[in-house]
Structure formats: C-alpha cells, structure tokens
C-alpha cells in the first residue's frame, strides 16, 4: 500500500532564470489526499512549480515542505514524490513489467520482489496481461496506464502529473480522466496535475490553482473558481464569462445567463447589440454580439431557446440579464 498521505506546502517559492522570474513567491497549502490542478496558459509557471516540488528544478528561493520536512536539498528519489511525465518517458527497450520495476531496481530491491510489486501495480491499472510487451506495442491509453503504474510502484506520498492527458485523443482523454480520479481516491494520496485545459481541471480537481505570469491568481474548488472568478484574467481564462466594462471597472456575466430580445419593454431593459456570429454546438447555440460601445459579448442559449426565437448574423437585438447575474471583479 502507498505511504501515508502528507500535506504539501509551498512557502514563497521562487524560480528565476537569470533576470527572468518564472515563478514569483508562490505560497500554497495542499492538504493530504487532495486532487489539485495547477491551471494556466503556457509560460505561466505551473510546470516549473511542479518540477521544483519534484526536485527536477533548483529552487531559487523559498521552501517546499512535504509532511514535516523541508525537501529543498533532497534528491527526487528521497522526497516521497513520483513524477508522471507528459510523454510517459517509458524505456523503449524494456518490457512493460521491467519499466514498472525500474525505479525499484535502482533502489536495490531484489529481482523477485520488484517484479512481484510491478505485477501488482499492473494488475491495479488493468495491464497485467501486457507485462511482456514493449511500449511500442501499446496504445496511448495503455502507455499512460503503464506510466501511472511505474509512478505508483514507489509508494509516493504525492504523485506529480505533467500534462498527462495531452497526447491522447479527445474520447480517450475523457475516459482516462475518470480513471485518474478513481486511482487518486483509491490510493488516498495527493495528485498534483499540471494542465492548460479548464475542462480537465474542473472535471478532476478538488482544488484548482489558477496561475498567470508566475503568480497565483485564484485558489478554490472548481465551482468557486468558475462561478466566482476574482479577476478579469480568471474570468476570461476559465471561459463561459463575459467581461463587461463599467466606468473604469469590470464585472463578469456568465454567457448562459445572457438573454436576447427583439425589443425593449418594461420587463426587458438592456443595450442593443448586433449579432456577429451564430455557432451551432449541438445542445447549445453560441451567439456572438457587439454592442454600440464596441464591447463584444457571447450568449450561450439552449437549442430549444434559440429555436423559439432564432437570430441571424446582422440582426439587432436587446441584450439583457438579471442584476443578480452580475459578478464584480477585482481590478
């Protein structure tokens, strides 16, 4: 069974490459047994943060604390962490079983025991019957399961995952998301998962950490981060929100809360906008709009709502929403 789960804390962790600061005094507490997603665009510092936790990057300043121990100076193998890489990094000349057992071999575990533990792990991820195959003889989803077994065989207290689903096709990605979540629950340890996909983070995480320009913009549950974005950046990055300027400030309105009407009346008060695009998405229809002041808006309508009052590019409509659907944003 895995090691006892441990809390992870980053205390003002900084990573600088010469004059360039990639991670800027990031502080974060991740309780034991949490599925945490570090989410943000390319270059925001999320992968550098993960690699500093793993010990694959030198920490310029601050501390990484796992359980009771500051691990800054410990090599990766001594931290109680395991890393699952984006490209899976399986050894092409070793069998699946030997790949999973490799880290135990490096740790000096005798052959019979390490192969036995490798088989246990392969059984856990439903890959036992492929133990004698080479990685090239596996599909992408199978390779991912082997990489996961190899990471978990060391009994880590924290598993680190660097964009583990990005190489998979969309259908398999959804299936593997469910599997990762199940393994995290079964093992009871923290998974810290780097992704640039909002959908992936919301599907998997107990805790979402939105990063931008080397700093944390917001931490919360998926629902908190989506429904209550703190900043303009979070509202725009999470998607599904309109950022509306208002006298030098901004507020957000969810796209699915925006309503369209042919004309204003005592029940419908709003501004006129022109329809600039209509995009059919199956269960929903996305209607892009532009107000007279240049503000671009997006309305996400159910197919049935759209069919009751269809609009076309070039139509002028009144755009309105309930006062309670306005969410204030920090500067």
C-alpha positions as CSV (number, residue, x, y, z in Angstrom):
1,X,0.0,0.0,0.0
2,X,1.1,3.6,-0.5
3,X,2.9,5.7,2.1
4,X,0.7,7.7,4.4
5,X,-0.5,10.8,2.6
6,X,1.2,14.0,3.5
7,X,0.3,17.7,3.3
8,X,2.4,19.8,0.8
9,X,3.2,23.4,1.4
10,X,5.0,25.9,-0.9
11,X,6.3,28.9,1.1
12,X,7.2,31.9,-1.1
13,X,8.8,29.6,-3.7
14,X,10.6,31.4,-6.5
15,X,12.3,30.2,-9.7
16,X,14.5,32.7,-11.6
17,X,16.4,32.0,-14.8
18,X,18.9,34.9,-14.7
19,X,16.8,38.1,-14.9
20,X,13.6,36.2,-15.8
21,X,11.3,35.2,-12.9
22,X,9.3,32.1,-13.9
23,X,7.7,31.5,-10.5
24,X,7.3,34.6,-8.3
25,X,7.0,33.9,-4.5
26,X,4.2,31.3,-4.8
27,X,2.7,30.2,-1.5
28,X,0.2,27.3,-1.4
29,X,-1.1,24.6,1.0
30,X,-2.3,21.4,-0.5
31,X,-3.9,19.1,2.2
32,X,-3.1,15.4,2.1
33,X,-5.4,13.4,-0.2
34,X,-6.2,16.3,-2.5
35,X,-6.6,16.2,-6.3
36,X,-5.0,19.6,-7.1
37,X,-4.8,21.0,-10.7
38,X,-2.3,23.8,-11.5
39,X,-4.1,25.5,-14.3
40,X,-2.9,28.3,-16.6
41,X,-1.7,29.3,-20.1
42,X,1.7,28.3,-21.5
43,X,4.6,30.1,-19.7
44,X,2.6,30.8,-16.5
45,X,5.0,28.9,-14.2
46,X,2.9,25.8,-13.5
47,X,5.4,23.2,-14.9
48,X,8.3,25.0,-13.2
49,X,6.4,24.8,-9.9
50,X,5.8,21.1,-10.4
51,X,9.4,20.4,-11.2
52,X,10.6,22.3,-8.1
53,X,8.3,20.1,-6.0
54,X,9.7,17.0,-7.7
55,X,13.3,18.1,-7.3
56,X,14.0,18.3,-11.0
57,X,14.4,22.1,-10.8
58,X,16.6,24.0,-8.4
59,X,14.6,26.4,-6.1
60,X,15.9,30.0,-6.3
61,X,14.2,31.0,-3.1
62,X,11.5,29.8,-0.6
63,X,10.8,26.3,0.7
64,X,8.9,23.1,-0.4
65,X,7.6,21.3,2.7
66,X,6.2,17.7,2.4
67,X,4.7,16.5,5.7
68,X,7.1,17.8,8.4
69,X,10.2,18.0,6.1
70,X,11.7,20.9,4.1
71,X,12.8,18.9,1.0
72,X,14.6,21.7,-1.0
73,X,18.0,19.9,-0.8
74,X,16.7,16.3,-1.2
75,X,17.2,14.4,-4.5
76,X,13.9,13.4,-6.2
77,X,14.1,9.8,-5.0
78,X,14.2,10.9,-1.4
79,X,11.2,13.3,-1.4
80,X,8.4,10.8,-1.3
81,X,7.1,12.1,-4.6
82,X,6.8,10.4,-8.0
83,X,6.5,12.1,-11.4
84,X,4.4,11.1,-14.4
85,X,5.7,12.9,-17.5
86,X,3.8,14.3,-20.4
87,X,5.4,11.9,-22.9
88,X,5.3,9.0,-20.4
89,X,9.1,8.5,-20.8
90,X,8.9,4.7,-21.0
91,X,12.1,2.9,-21.8
92,X,11.5,1.5,-25.4
93,X,13.9,-1.5,-24.9
94,X,12.4,-2.7,-21.6
95,X,9.2,-4.7,-21.3
96,X,6.2,-3.2,-19.6
97,X,6.9,-5.2,-16.4
98,X,10.6,-4.1,-16.4
99,X,9.6,-0.4,-17.0
100,X,7.3,-0.5,-13.9
101,X,10.0,-2.3,-11.8
102,X,12.9,0.0,-12.9
103,X,12.8,2.5,-10.0
104,X,12.7,-0.4,-7.5
105,X,15.8,-1.9,-9.3
106,X,17.6,1.5,-8.9
107,X,16.6,1.4,-5.2
108,X,18.3,-2.0,-4.8
109,X,15.1,-4.1,-4.3
110,X,15.8,-7.7,-5.2
111,X,14.5,-9.0,-8.6
112,X,11.8,-11.4,-7.3
113,X,10.2,-8.7,-5.1
114,X,10.4,-5.9,-7.6
115,X,8.8,-8.0,-10.3
116,X,6.1,-9.1,-7.9
117,X,5.3,-5.5,-7.0
118,X,5.4,-4.5,-10.6
119,X,2.8,-7.2,-11.4
120,X,0.6,-6.0,-8.5
121,X,0.7,-2.5,-9.9
122,X,0.0,-3.6,-13.5
123,X,-3.0,-5.6,-12.1
124,X,-4.3,-2.5,-10.4
125,X,-4.3,-0.5,-13.7
126,X,-5.7,-3.4,-15.7
127,X,-2.4,-4.0,-17.6
128,X,-1.2,-7.3,-16.1
129,X,-1.7,-9.3,-19.4
130,X,0.6,-6.9,-21.3
131,X,3.6,-7.3,-18.9
132,X,5.8,-8.9,-21.5
133,X,5.1,-6.4,-24.3
134,X,7.3,-3.4,-25.3
135,X,5.9,0.1,-25.0
136,X,5.8,0.5,-28.8
137,X,3.3,-2.4,-28.9
138,X,0.8,-0.4,-26.7
139,X,-1.8,2.2,-27.5
140,X,-1.5,5.7,-26.0
141,X,-4.0,4.9,-23.2
142,X,-2.2,1.7,-22.4
143,X,1.2,3.5,-22.2
144,X,-0.4,6.0,-19.9
145,X,-1.5,3.2,-17.5
146,X,2.0,1.8,-17.5
147,X,3.5,5.2,-16.7
148,X,1.0,5.6,-13.9
149,X,1.9,2.1,-12.5
150,X,5.6,2.9,-12.7
151,X,5.0,6.2,-10.7
152,X,2.8,4.5,-8.1
153,X,5.1,1.4,-7.5
154,X,7.4,3.5,-5.3
155,X,4.6,4.2,-2.8
156,X,4.8,8.0,-3.1
157,X,3.1,10.4,-0.7
158,X,2.4,12.8,-3.6
159,X,2.1,12.0,-7.3
160,X,3.0,14.8,-9.7
161,X,1.5,14.7,-13.2
162,X,2.7,17.0,-16.0
163,X,0.0,17.4,-18.7
164,X,-0.5,13.6,-18.6
165,X,-3.6,13.6,-21.0
166,X,-2.4,16.0,-23.7
167,X,-1.2,13.2,-26.0
168,X,-4.5,11.3,-26.1
169,X,-7.4,11.7,-28.5
170,X,-10.5,13.5,-27.0
171,X,-12.6,10.4,-26.4
172,X,-9.7,8.6,-24.6
173,X,-8.9,11.7,-22.7
174,X,-12.3,11.8,-21.1
175,X,-12.1,8.1,-20.2
176,X,-8.6,8.4,-18.7
177,X,-9.8,11.5,-16.6
178,X,-12.3,9.2,-14.8
179,X,-9.6,6.6,-14.3
180,X,-7.1,9.1,-12.8
181,X,-9.7,10.4,-10.4
182,X,-10.6,6.8,-9.3
183,X,-6.9,5.9,-8.7
184,X,-6.4,9.1,-6.7
185,X,-9.4,8.2,-4.5
186,X,-8.3,4.5,-4.1
187,X,-4.7,5.5,-3.1
188,X,-5.7,8.4,-0.9
189,X,-2.6,10.4,-1.7
190,X,-2.4,13.9,-3.3
191,X,-2.2,14.1,-7.1
192,X,-0.8,17.5,-8.3
193,X,-1.7,17.7,-12.0
194,X,-0.5,20.4,-14.4
195,X,-2.8,21.3,-17.2
196,X,-3.8,24.2,-19.5
197,X,-7.3,22.7,-20.0
198,X,-10.1,24.3,-18.0
199,X,-12.4,21.4,-18.7
200,X,-9.8,18.9,-17.4
201,X,-9.2,20.9,-14.2
202,X,-12.9,21.2,-13.5
203,X,-13.5,17.5,-14.1
204,X,-10.7,16.3,-11.9
205,X,-9.8,18.7,-9.2
206,X,-10.9,19.2,-5.6
207,X,-8.6,22.3,-5.7
208,X,-7.9,24.4,-8.7
209,X,-4.9,26.8,-8.6
210,X,-5.1,29.3,-11.5
211,X,-1.7,30.7,-12.4
212,X,-0.7,33.7,-14.5
213,X,2.7,35.2,-15.1
214,X,4.4,33.2,-12.4
215,X,1.9,34.0,-9.7
216,X,-1.3,32.5,-8.3
217,X,-4.5,34.4,-9.4
218,X,-7.0,32.3,-7.5
219,X,-7.3,29.1,-5.5
220,X,-10.7,27.3,-4.9
221,X,-12.9,24.4,-5.8
222,X,-13.9,24.2,-9.5
223,X,-17.3,25.6,-8.8
224,X,-15.9,28.5,-6.8
225,X,-13.3,29.4,-9.5
226,X,-15.9,29.2,-12.3
227,X,-18.8,30.9,-10.6
228,X,-16.8,33.5,-8.6
229,X,-13.8,34.5,-10.6
230,X,-11.8,37.1,-8.6
231,X,-10.1,38.8,-11.5
232,X,-10.5,39.7,-15.2
233,X,-7.8,37.2,-16.1
234,X,-9.6,34.3,-14.3
235,X,-13.0,35.2,-15.8
236,X,-11.5,35.2,-19.3
237,X,-9.3,32.2,-18.9
238,X,-12.0,29.9,-17.4
239,X,-14.2,30.8,-20.3
240,X,-18.0,31.0,-20.3
241,X,-17.9,34.5,-19.0
242,X,-18.4,38.0,-20.5
243,X,-16.2,40.7,-19.0
244,X,-18.2,43.9,-19.2
245,X,-16.6,47.3,-18.7
246,X,-18.3,49.6,-16.3
247,X,-16.9,53.1,-15.6
248,X,-13.3,52.1,-15.4
249,X,-14.0,48.8,-13.6
250,X,-15.2,45.4,-14.9
251,X,-17.8,42.8,-13.9
252,X,-18.5,39.3,-15.3
253,X,-21.7,37.8,-16.6
254,X,-21.9,34.1,-17.5
255,X,-22.6,33.5,-21.1
256,X,-25.5,31.2,-20.2
257,X,-27.2,33.9,-18.2
258,X,-27.4,36.4,-21.1
259,X,-30.8,36.8,-22.8
260,X,-31.8,38.2,-26.1
261,X,-35.0,40.1,-27.0
262,X,-36.2,41.7,-30.2
263,X,-37.1,45.0,-28.4
264,X,-37.0,46.6,-25.0
265,X,-40.1,46.8,-22.8
266,X,-40.9,47.2,-19.1
267,X,-39.5,43.7,-18.4
268,X,-36.5,43.9,-20.8
269,X,-34.0,46.6,-20.1
270,X,-30.6,46.4,-21.8
271,X,-28.5,47.7,-24.6
272,X,-28.8,47.0,-28.3
273,X,-26.2,44.8,-29.9
274,X,-25.6,43.4,-33.4
275,X,-25.3,39.6,-33.9
276,X,-21.9,38.9,-35.4
277,X,-21.8,35.1,-35.4
278,X,-24.1,32.1,-34.7
279,X,-22.4,28.8,-33.9
280,X,-24.3,25.6,-33.5
281,X,-22.8,23.3,-30.8
282,X,-25.4,20.6,-30.6
283,X,-27.1,21.1,-27.2
284,X,-26.3,24.8,-27.2
285,X,-26.0,27.6,-29.7
286,X,-23.4,30.3,-29.2
287,X,-24.4,33.8,-30.4
288,X,-21.6,36.4,-30.6
289,X,-22.7,40.0,-30.3
290,X,-21.2,43.5,-30.4
291,X,-22.6,46.5,-28.6
292,X,-22.5,50.0,-29.9
293,X,-19.6,50.9,-27.5
294,X,-17.5,48.1,-29.0
295,X,-18.0,45.6,-26.2
296,X,-18.1,42.0,-27.5
297,X,-20.4,39.6,-25.8
298,X,-21.2,35.9,-26.1
299,X,-24.6,34.4,-25.3
300,X,-24.9,30.6,-24.8
301,X,-28.5,29.6,-25.5
302,X,-30.1,26.1,-25.2
303,X,-31.1,24.7,-28.6
304,X,-34.8,25.0,-27.7
305,X,-34.5,28.6,-26.5
306,X,-32.7,29.5,-29.8
307,X,-35.3,27.7,-31.9
308,X,-38.1,29.6,-30.1
309,X,-36.6,33.0,-31.2
310,X,-33.8,32.4,-33.7
311,X,-31.4,35.2,-34.7
312,X,-29.0,35.6,-37.6
313,X,-25.8,37.5,-38.4
314,X,-26.7,41.2,-38.8
315,X,-29.8,41.1,-36.6
316,X,-30.0,43.8,-33.9
317,X,-31.3,42.6,-30.5
318,X,-31.6,43.8,-26.9
319,X,-29.1,42.1,-24.7
320,X,-30.1,41.8,-21.0
321,X,-29.5,39.8,-17.8
322,X,-30.7,39.7,-14.2
323,X,-29.0,42.1,-11.8
324,X,-28.1,39.0,-9.6
325,X,-26.1,37.5,-12.6
326,X,-23.6,40.4,-12.4
327,X,-20.4,39.3,-10.6
328,X,-17.9,42.0,-9.5
329,X,-14.2,41.5,-10.4
330,X,-11.1,42.8,-8.6
331,X,-9.1,45.4,-10.5
